[in-house]
Amino acid sequence: MEQFWAGSSINKNKGMVELLQRYGIIQSKKVAEVMETVDRALFVPDGFPAYEDSPMQIGFNATISAPHMHATCLQLLEKHLQPGMHALDVGSGTGYLTACFALMVGPQGRAIGVEHIPELVAMSLKNVEKSVVAPLLKDGSLALPVGDGREGWPEFAPYDAIHVGAAAPEIPKPLIDQLKPGGRLVTPVGNIFQELKVVDKNEDGSVEVRTEIAVRYVPVTSRQAQLRGY
Ligand SMILES: C[S@@+](CC[C@H](N)C(=O)[O-])C[C@H]1O[C@@H](n2cnc3c(N)ncnc32)[C@H](O)[C@@H]1O
């Protein structure tokens, strides 16, 4: 719910990454590298200040999350996004975070972004095709299917990393089921008051849940409810 900078004075992707480092949101070289490599401007609708630290409307009552939220989630998931690992991004919207995941897990891994609005999926595919990860889409290690993300995406489960880009009152059980032992799920939970939860699955299958920060996301919902404004 914080905003670390406002206005459109930052007009370079690198400048945005440097600010995220200065504010301590980006702490690792890897996350800085990935966010520098995937240009956010390719994922933000034309005419919007791409590098401002704010969520922006992308149509269909959805938003692209603010840069500091993308950076926070990448930091939390970094160890679970190593080359060859499987990552699931629920509510992939513009495809920005899925693209970052794909770059991290590489051609031997899998980065799946599930989004339930077909028009947003079409837009995200166009965004990715313009970006540095286009070859990963072509070779199939990055995929952006249309689907209800509350069901996860069983085809490539179990996942080392799962991110949910919208808030549900409770963590959907299929997502916990599809998390690999040793894996991590990062998801906002709540209605009006929401918290970003970090769920770690132990090797014996038990889970530990902790709260990272207070957040404000659009809800995980049905397509119909979202299109009529929830
Ligand atoms: C805050 S947006 C985040 C989008 C993405 N992380 C980004 O930054 O571009 C949340 C997304 O979740 C999607 N969504 C909501 N409920 C969903 C569901 N049941 N299944 C799949 N996607 C869903 C919305 O359509 C929206 O695109």
Ligand as a Chemical Component Dictionary entry (heavy atoms), coordinates in Angstrom:
data_LIG
# 
_chem_comp.id                   LIG 
_chem_comp.type                 NON-POLYMER 
_chem_comp.pdbx_formal_charge   0 
_chem_comp.three_letter_code    LIG 
# 
loop_
_chem_comp_atom.comp_id 
_chem_comp_atom.atom_id 
_chem_comp_atom.alt_atom_id 
_chem_comp_atom.type_symbol 
_chem_comp_atom.charge 
_chem_comp_atom.model_Cartn_x 
_chem_comp_atom.model_Cartn_y 
_chem_comp_atom.model_Cartn_z 
_chem_comp_atom.pdbx_ordinal 
LIG C1  C1  C 0  -3.494 -6.934  -9.632  1  
LIG S1  S1  S 1  -3.715 -7.784  -11.164 2  
LIG C2  C2  C 0  -2.030 -8.334  -11.241 3  
LIG C3  C3  C 0  -1.596 -8.639  -12.599 4  
LIG C4  C4  C 0  -0.135 -8.988  -12.786 5  
LIG N1  N1  N 0  0.524  -9.516  -11.615 6  
LIG C5  C5  C 0  0.565  -7.756  -13.260 7  
LIG O1  O1  O 0  1.202  -7.086  -12.468 8  
LIG O2  O2  O -1 0.450  -7.469  -14.452 9  
LIG C6  C6  C 0  -4.583 -9.282  -10.722 10 
LIG C7  C7  C 0  -4.928 -10.155 -11.898 11 
LIG O3  O3  O 0  -5.580 -11.330 -11.411 12 
LIG C8  C8  C 0  -6.532 -11.720 -12.352 13 
LIG N2  N2  N 0  -7.471 -12.648 -11.712 14 
LIG C9  C9  C 0  -8.412 -12.406 -10.773 15 
LIG N3  N3  N 0  -9.081 -13.527 -10.439 16 
LIG C10 C10 C 0  -8.533 -14.531 -11.183 17 
LIG C11 C11 C 0  -8.793 -15.922 -11.301 18 
LIG N4  N4  N 0  -9.757 -16.531 -10.594 19 
LIG N5  N5  N 0  -8.032 -16.644 -12.152 20 
LIG C12 C12 C 0  -7.058 -16.058 -12.901 21 
LIG N6  N6  N 0  -6.783 -14.734 -12.855 22 
LIG C13 C13 C 0  -7.503 -13.974 -11.991 23 
LIG C14 C14 C 0  -7.118 -10.391 -12.825 24 
LIG O4  O4  O 0  -7.786 -10.499 -14.072 25 
LIG C15 C15 C 0  -5.868 -9.524  -12.906 26 
LIG O5  O5  O 0  -5.293 -9.550  -14.171 27 
# 
loop_
_chem_comp_bond.comp_id 
_chem_comp_bond.atom_id_1 
_chem_comp_bond.atom_id_2 
_chem_comp_bond.value_order 
_chem_comp_bond.pdbx_ordinal 
LIG C1  S1  SING 1  
LIG S1  C2  SING 2  
LIG S1  C6  SING 3  
LIG C2  C3  SING 4  
LIG C3  C4  SING 5  
LIG C4  N1  SING 6  
LIG C4  C5  SING 7  
LIG C5  O1  DOUB 8  
LIG C5  O2  SING 9  
LIG C6  C7  SING 10 
LIG C7  O3  SING 11 
LIG C7  C15 SING 12 
LIG O3  C8  SING 13 
LIG C8  N2  SING 14 
LIG C8  C14 SING 15 
LIG N2  C9  SING 16 
LIG N2  C13 SING 17 
LIG C9  N3  DOUB 18 
LIG N3  C10 SING 19 
LIG C10 C11 SING 20 
LIG C10 C13 DOUB 21 
LIG C11 N4  SING 22 
LIG C11 N5  DOUB 23 
LIG N5  C12 SING 24 
LIG C12 N6  DOUB 25 
LIG N6  C13 SING 26 
LIG C14 O4  SING 27 
LIG C14 C15 SING 28 
LIG C15 O5  SING 29 
# 
